Amino acid sequence: MSPATPPTIPPPAPRSSAALHTETTGKGPRLVLAHGFTQTGRVWGSMDDDLAQDHEVVRVDLPGHGASSAVAAGLADGALLLGEAGGQATYVGYSMGARFSLHLALARPALVLGLVLISGTAGIDLPAERLARRRTDEAMAEQLDPTGGPPSTATPVETFIRRWLEGPLFAGISPEGSGLGRRLANTGPGLASSLRLAGTGTQPALWDRLGELTMPVLIVTGGSDEKFTALGGRMAAAIGPNATRTVVAGANHAPHLQRPQEVAALVRGQTRPVAR
């Protein structure tokens, strides 16, 4: 049997001119929440509503997700769209959202008063490993939006998302606790576009640029997520004295969903919320 042909990686699509969908609640210092892959701006557990008690909370649907499903943009262009949607604020990014937020902080630092990176990374170091990850992401994108077959051959979104949430990164949290119902607002083509244009393999290694960040940076990881906790420590060291690192005990890759009150308190420490 001949070996399987690796998926062909399509060229980047042009940046969409559409604005990202946002929902805003609360009053106080502005927080912009940038969610993770397969989520939407409403998948923050109870953390977003908690923070809206004393902050202006801007929930953004990132490119390819939720009400921004038709917006196609890579990390660099998507970060600019994020900045246009959120304005000057403290940016809170989780996983994929951390990638967008980090790109924004480097490209438009005047917009980013503070940066909270939850389970984030500054990229894969080795080009060969980045290419391998892009091929993995393309294989997943093909499940959702086949380029060589009719749409009827696509994996249903709910099936794909349930499989995604069964991965080791989300051990210890149920699909319902992960916001499954709201994740189903996503579309197959939208998620496929996100994987192809803004997946982990598309992110250049930004480690040597982390020292450019001058705003306060909080790095949050779950104590059970060994990989990202190690990456978080490396990021904090590269950023310097304006970086603070916190490990949330008993949480995995999504500490904001498993320990929402604890993570909300950490975010509050980065701002000056209004007194009620």
TORKOL-4160 file (C-alpha; in steps of 0.2 Angstrom, whole numbers, padded with zeros to 4 digits, m for minus):
276
<pt num="1" X="0000" Y="0000" Z="0000"/>
<pt num="2" X="0007" Y="0017" Z="m0005"/>
<pt num="3" X="0008" Y="0030" Z="0009"/>
<pt num="4" X="m0006" Y="0043" Z="0010"/>
<pt num="5" X="m0003" Y="0059" Z="0001"/>
<pt num="6" X="m0002" Y="0073" Z="0013"/>
<pt num="7" X="m0015" Y="0087" Z="0012"/>
<pt num="8" X="m0011" Y="0101" Z="0000"/>
<pt num="9" X="m0010" Y="0117" Z="0009"/>
<pt num="10" X="m0020" Y="0131" Z="0000"/>
<pt num="11" X="m0013" Y="0148" Z="m0002"/>
<pt num="12" X="m0019" Y="0162" Z="0010"/>
<pt num="13" X="m0035" Y="0170" Z="0005"/>
<pt num="14" X="m0036" Y="0189" Z="0004"/>
<pt num="15" X="m0041" Y="0198" Z="0020"/>
<pt num="16" X="m0060" Y="0200" Z="0022"/>
<pt num="17" X="m0066" Y="0218" Z="0023"/>
<pt num="18" X="m0080" Y="0214" Z="0035"/>
<pt num="19" X="m0080" Y="0220" Z="0053"/>
<pt num="20" X="m0080" Y="0207" Z="0067"/>
<pt num="21" X="m0096" Y="0205" Z="0076"/>
<pt num="22" X="m0096" Y="0211" Z="0094"/>
<pt num="23" X="m0107" Y="0211" Z="0109"/>
<pt num="24" X="m0104" Y="0224" Z="0123"/>
<pt num="25" X="m0111" Y="0224" Z="0141"/>
<pt num="26" X="m0106" Y="0233" Z="0157"/>
<pt num="27" X="m0097" Y="0249" Z="0162"/>
<pt num="28" X="m0080" Y="0252" Z="0168"/>
<pt num="29" X="m0062" Y="0249" Z="0161"/>
<pt num="30" X="m0064" Y="0241" Z="0144"/>
<pt num="31" X="m0060" Y="0222" Z="0142"/>
<pt num="32" X="m0060" Y="0214" Z="0125"/>
<pt num="33" X="m0062" Y="0195" Z="0125"/>
<pt num="34" X="m0055" Y="0185" Z="0111"/>
<pt num="35" X="m0061" Y="0167" Z="0112"/>
<pt num="36" X="m0053" Y="0150" Z="0106"/>
<pt num="37" X="m0055" Y="0139" Z="0091"/>
<pt num="38" X="m0073" Y="0132" Z="0089"/>
<pt num="39" X="m0080" Y="0145" Z="0102"/>
<pt num="40" X="m0089" Y="0161" Z="0100"/>
<pt num="41" X="m0089" Y="0177" Z="0110"/>
<pt num="42" X="m0102" Y="0170" Z="0121"/>
<pt num="43" X="m0091" Y="0155" Z="0127"/>
<pt num="44" X="m0083" Y="0161" Z="0142"/>
<pt num="45" X="m0092" Y="0151" Z="0155"/>
<pt num="46" X="m0098" Y="0164" Z="0169"/>
<pt num="47" X="m0082" Y="0174" Z="0168"/>
<pt num="48" X="m0088" Y="0187" Z="0155"/>
<pt num="49" X="m0104" Y="0191" Z="0165"/>
<pt num="50" X="m0094" Y="0191" Z="0181"/>
<pt num="51" X="m0082" Y="0204" Z="0174"/>
<pt num="52" X="m0096" Y="0214" Z="0166"/>
<pt num="53" X="m0101" Y="0219" Z="0184"/>
<pt num="54" X="m0087" Y="0232" Z="0185"/>
<pt num="55" X="m0080" Y="0232" Z="0167"/>
<pt num="56" X="m0086" Y="0236" Z="0149"/>
<pt num="57" X="m0084" Y="0219" Z="0142"/>
<pt num="58" X="m0083" Y="0218" Z="0123"/>
<pt num="59" X="m0085" Y="0200" Z="0117"/>
<pt num="60" X="m0079" Y="0197" Z="0099"/>
<pt num="61" X="m0083" Y="0183" Z="0087"/>
<pt num="62" X="m0066" Y="0180" Z="0079"/>
<pt num="63" X="m0064" Y="0177" Z="0060"/>
<pt num="64" X="m0073" Y="0161" Z="0054"/>
<pt num="65" X="m0083" Y="0160" Z="0071"/>
<pt num="66" X="m0100" Y="0164" Z="0076"/>
<pt num="67" X="m0108" Y="0179" Z="0068"/>
<pt num="68" X="m0091" Y="0182" Z="0060"/>
<pt num="69" X="m0091" Y="0165" Z="0051"/>
<pt num="70" X="m0090" Y="0174" Z="0034"/>
<pt num="71" X="m0075" Y="0184" Z="0039"/>
<pt num="72" X="m0059" Y="0176" Z="0032"/>
<pt num="73" X="m0042" Y="0183" Z="0039"/>
<pt num="74" X="m0026" Y="0176" Z="0045"/>
<pt num="75" X="m0017" Y="0181" Z="0061"/>
<pt num="76" X="m0009" Y="0197" Z="0056"/>
<pt num="77" X="m0025" Y="0204" Z="0047"/>
<pt num="78" X="m0037" Y="0196" Z="0059"/>
<pt num="79" X="m0027" Y="0205" Z="0073"/>
<pt num="80" X="m0030" Y="0222" Z="0065"/>
<pt num="81" X="m0049" Y="0218" Z="0063"/>
<pt num="82" X="m0049" Y="0213" Z="0082"/>
<pt num="83" X="m0041" Y="0230" Z="0086"/>
<pt num="84" X="m0054" Y="0239" Z="0075"/>
<pt num="85" X="m0068" Y="0230" Z="0084"/>
<pt num="86" X="m0061" Y="0232" Z="0102"/>
<pt num="87" X="m0052" Y="0249" Z="0102"/>
<pt num="88" X="m0041" Y="0254" Z="0116"/>
<pt num="89" X="m0043" Y="0241" Z="0130"/>
<pt num="90" X="m0035" Y="0227" Z="0140"/>
<pt num="91" X="m0036" Y="0212" Z="0128"/>
<pt num="92" X="m0040" Y="0195" Z="0135"/>
<pt num="93" X="m0036" Y="0181" Z="0123"/>
<pt num="94" X="m0038" Y="0162" Z="0125"/>
<pt num="95" X="m0028" Y="0150" Z="0115"/>
<pt num="96" X="m0032" Y="0155" Z="0097"/>
<pt num="97" X="m0038" Y="0172" Z="0104"/>
<pt num="98" X="m0021" Y="0173" Z="0113"/>
<pt num="99" X="m0013" Y="0172" Z="0096"/>
<pt num="100" X="m0023" Y="0186" Z="0089"/>
<pt num="101" X="m0021" Y="0196" Z="0104"/>
<pt num="102" X="m0002" Y="0194" Z="0104"/>
<pt num="103" X="m0001" Y="0199" Z="0086"/>
<pt num="104" X="m0011" Y="0215" Z="0089"/>
<pt num="105" X="0000" Y="0219" Z="0104"/>
<pt num="106" X="0015" Y="0219" Z="0093"/>
<pt num="107" X="0007" Y="0227" Z="0078"/>
<pt num="108" X="m0003" Y="0241" Z="0087"/>
<pt num="109" X="0004" Y="0242" Z="0105"/>
<pt num="110" X="m0005" Y="0259" Z="0108"/>
<pt num="111" X="m0022" Y="0250" Z="0108"/>
<pt num="112" X="m0017" Y="0237" Z="0120"/>
<pt num="113" X="m0017" Y="0244" Z="0138"/>
<pt num="114" X="m0014" Y="0227" Z="0145"/>
<pt num="115" X="m0013" Y="0209" Z="0139"/>
<pt num="116" X="m0020" Y="0193" Z="0147"/>
<pt num="117" X="m0014" Y="0177" Z="0138"/>
<pt num="118" X="m0023" Y="0161" Z="0143"/>
<pt num="119" X="m0015" Y="0145" Z="0137"/>
<pt num="120" X="m0006" Y="0155" Z="0123"/>
<pt num="121" X="0010" Y="0153" Z="0114"/>
<pt num="122" X="0022" Y="0163" Z="0104"/>
<pt num="123" X="0023" Y="0150" Z="0090"/>
<pt num="124" X="0031" Y="0134" Z="0085"/>
<pt num="125" X="0050" Y="0137" Z="0083"/>
<pt num="126" X="0055" Y="0125" Z="0069"/>
<pt num="127" X="0049" Y="0128" Z="0051"/>
<pt num="128" X="0047" Y="0109" Z="0048"/>
<pt num="129" X="0036" Y="0107" Z="0064"/>
<pt num="130" X="0025" Y="0122" Z="0059"/>
<pt num="131" X="0023" Y="0114" Z="0041"/>
<pt num="132" X="0018" Y="0098" Z="0050"/>
<pt num="133" X="0005" Y="0107" Z="0060"/>
<pt num="134" X="m0002" Y="0116" Z="0045"/>
<pt num="135" X="m0004" Y="0099" Z="0037"/>
<pt num="136" X="m0013" Y="0093" Z="0052"/>
<pt num="137" X="m0024" Y="0108" Z="0052"/>
<pt num="138" X="m0028" Y="0106" Z="0034"/>
<pt num="139" X="m0033" Y="0088" Z="0036"/>
<pt num="140" X="m0046" Y="0094" Z="0049"/>
<pt num="141" X="m0051" Y="0108" Z="0038"/>
<pt num="142" X="m0055" Y="0096" Z="0024"/>
<pt num="143" X="m0067" Y="0086" Z="0036"/>
<pt num="144" X="m0077" Y="0102" Z="0038"/>
<pt num="145" X="m0076" Y="0110" Z="0021"/>
<pt num="146" X="m0070" Y="0097" Z="0008"/>
<pt num="147" X="m0061" Y="0105" Z="m0007"/>
<pt num="148" X="m0062" Y="0089" Z="m0018"/>
<pt num="149" X="m0080" Y="0084" Z="m0015"/>
<pt num="150" X="m0098" Y="0089" Z="m0012"/>
<pt num="151" X="m0103" Y="0098" Z="0004"/>
<pt num="152" X="m0113" Y="0082" Z="0008"/>
<pt num="153" X="m0097" Y="0073" Z="0012"/>
<pt num="154" X="m0092" Y="0086" Z="0026"/>
<pt num="155" X="m0091" Y="0081" Z="0044"/>
<pt num="156" X="m0106" Y="0088" Z="0053"/>
<pt num="157" X="m0101" Y="0103" Z="0064"/>
<pt num="158" X="m0108" Y="0095" Z="0080"/>
<pt num="159" X="m0098" Y="0079" Z="0077"/>
<pt num="160" X="m0082" Y="0088" Z="0074"/>
<pt num="161" X="m0084" Y="0099" Z="0089"/>
<pt num="162" X="m0088" Y="0084" Z="0100"/>
<pt num="163" X="m0072" Y="0075" Z="0094"/>
<pt num="164" X="m0062" Y="0091" Z="0097"/>
<pt num="165" X="m0068" Y="0092" Z="0115"/>
<pt num="166" X="m0064" Y="0074" Z="0118"/>
<pt num="167" X="m0045" Y="0078" Z="0116"/>
<pt num="168" X="m0033" Y="0078" Z="0130"/>
<pt num="169" X="m0033" Y="0097" Z="0131"/>
<pt num="170" X="m0050" Y="0097" Z="0138"/>
<pt num="171" X="m0049" Y="0082" Z="0150"/>
<pt num="172" X="m0059" Y="0085" Z="0166"/>
<pt num="173" X="m0072" Y="0096" Z="0158"/>
<pt num="174" X="m0088" Y="0090" Z="0150"/>
<pt num="175" X="m0094" Y="0096" Z="0132"/>
<pt num="176" X="m0108" Y="0105" Z="0140"/>
<pt num="177" X="m0096" Y="0113" Z="0152"/>
<pt num="178" X="m0086" Y="0118" Z="0137"/>
<pt num="179" X="m0100" Y="0128" Z="0130"/>
<pt num="180" X="m0105" Y="0115" Z="0117"/>
<pt num="181" X="m0122" Y="0123" Z="0114"/>
<pt num="182" X="m0115" Y="0140" Z="0109"/>
<pt num="183" X="m0101" Y="0132" Z="0099"/>
<pt num="184" X="m0114" Y="0125" Z="0088"/>
<pt num="185" X="m0117" Y="0143" Z="0081"/>
<pt num="186" X="m0101" Y="0140" Z="0071"/>
<pt num="187" X="m0101" Y="0133" Z="0053"/>
<pt num="188" X="m0090" Y="0120" Z="0044"/>
<pt num="189" X="m0084" Y="0132" Z="0031"/>
<pt num="190" X="m0080" Y="0146" Z="0044"/>
<pt num="191" X="m0070" Y="0134" Z="0055"/>
<pt num="192" X="m0061" Y="0127" Z="0040"/>
<pt num="193" X="m0056" Y="0145" Z="0035"/>
<pt num="194" X="m0050" Y="0148" Z="0053"/>
<pt num="195" X="m0039" Y="0132" Z="0053"/>
<pt num="196" X="m0032" Y="0136" Z="0036"/>
<pt num="197" X="m0028" Y="0155" Z="0039"/>
<pt num="198" X="m0026" Y="0156" Z="0058"/>
<pt num="199" X="m0021" Y="0139" Z="0064"/>
<pt num="200" X="m0006" Y="0136" Z="0075"/>
<pt num="201" X="0004" Y="0131" Z="0060"/>
<pt num="202" X="0002" Y="0148" Z="0052"/>
<pt num="203" X="0009" Y="0158" Z="0067"/>
<pt num="204" X="0027" Y="0163" Z="0064"/>
<pt num="205" X="0038" Y="0161" Z="0079"/>
<pt num="206" X="0037" Y="0177" Z="0089"/>
<pt num="207" X="0048" Y="0172" Z="0103"/>
<pt num="208" X="0062" Y="0185" Z="0098"/>
<pt num="209" X="0049" Y="0199" Z="0098"/>
<pt num="210" X="0041" Y="0196" Z="0115"/>
<pt num="211" X="0054" Y="0209" Z="0123"/>
<pt num="212" X="0045" Y="0222" Z="0113"/>
<pt num="213" X="0030" Y="0221" Z="0124"/>
<pt num="214" X="0030" Y="0235" Z="0136"/>
<pt num="215" X="0012" Y="0234" Z="0143"/>
<pt num="216" X="0008" Y="0223" Z="0158"/>
<pt num="217" X="0006" Y="0205" Z="0152"/>
<pt num="218" X="m0003" Y="0192" Z="0163"/>
<pt num="219" X="0000" Y="0174" Z="0157"/>
<pt num="220" X="m0012" Y="0161" Z="0164"/>
<pt num="221" X="m0011" Y="0142" Z="0161"/>
<pt num="222" X="m0019" Y="0127" Z="0169"/>
<pt num="223" X="m0009" Y="0117" Z="0181"/>
<pt num="224" X="m0014" Y="0101" Z="0172"/>
<pt num="225" X="m0009" Y="0107" Z="0155"/>
<pt num="226" X="0010" Y="0104" Z="0156"/>
<pt num="227" X="0014" Y="0109" Z="0138"/>
<pt num="228" X="0006" Y="0126" Z="0139"/>
<pt num="229" X="0012" Y="0129" Z="0157"/>
<pt num="230" X="0030" Y="0126" Z="0151"/>
<pt num="231" X="0027" Y="0138" Z="0136"/>
<pt num="232" X="0019" Y="0151" Z="0148"/>
<pt num="233" X="0035" Y="0151" Z="0158"/>
<pt num="234" X="0046" Y="0153" Z="0143"/>
<pt num="235" X="0035" Y="0168" Z="0137"/>
<pt num="236" X="0036" Y="0176" Z="0154"/>
<pt num="237" X="0055" Y="0175" Z="0154"/>
<pt num="238" X="0056" Y="0182" Z="0136"/>
<pt num="239" X="0044" Y="0197" Z="0140"/>
<pt num="240" X="0053" Y="0202" Z="0155"/>
<pt num="241" X="0048" Y="0211" Z="0171"/>
<pt num="242" X="0031" Y="0217" Z="0165"/>
<pt num="243" X="0025" Y="0199" Z="0163"/>
<pt num="244" X="0016" Y="0190" Z="0177"/>
<pt num="245" X="0013" Y="0172" Z="0176"/>
<pt num="246" X="0000" Y="0162" Z="0186"/>
<pt num="247" X="m0004" Y="0143" Z="0185"/>
<pt num="248" X="m0022" Y="0139" Z="0190"/>
<pt num="249" X="m0021" Y="0123" Z="0200"/>
<pt num="250" X="m0033" Y="0109" Z="0195"/>
<pt num="251" X="m0037" Y="0116" Z="0178"/>
<pt num="252" X="m0032" Y="0110" Z="0161"/>
<pt num="253" X="m0031" Y="0120" Z="0144"/>
<pt num="254" X="m0047" Y="0130" Z="0148"/>
<pt num="255" X="m0044" Y="0137" Z="0165"/>
<pt num="256" X="m0057" Y="0151" Z="0162"/>
<pt num="257" X="m0071" Y="0138" Z="0160"/>
<pt num="258" X="m0065" Y="0127" Z="0174"/>
<pt num="259" X="m0061" Y="0141" Z="0187"/>
<pt num="260" X="m0070" Y="0156" Z="0180"/>
<pt num="261" X="m0071" Y="0166" Z="0196"/>
<pt num="262" X="m0052" Y="0163" Z="0199"/>
<pt num="263" X="m0047" Y="0168" Z="0182"/>
<pt num="264" X="m0059" Y="0183" Z="0183"/>
<pt num="265" X="m0050" Y="0189" Z="0199"/>
<pt num="266" X="m0034" Y="0188" Z="0190"/>
<pt num="267" X="m0040" Y="0198" Z="0175"/>
<pt num="268" X="m0047" Y="0211" Z="0188"/>
<pt num="269" X="m0029" Y="0213" Z="0194"/>
<pt num="270" X="m0024" Y="0219" Z="0177"/>
<pt num="271" X="m0036" Y="0234" Z="0177"/>
<pt num="272" X="m0044" Y="0246" Z="0189"/>
<pt num="273" X="m0063" Y="0242" Z="0189"/>
<pt num="274" X="m0075" Y="0255" Z="0194"/>
<pt num="275" X="m0083" Y="0254" Z="0212"/>
<pt num="276" X="m0101" Y="0250" Z="0213"/>
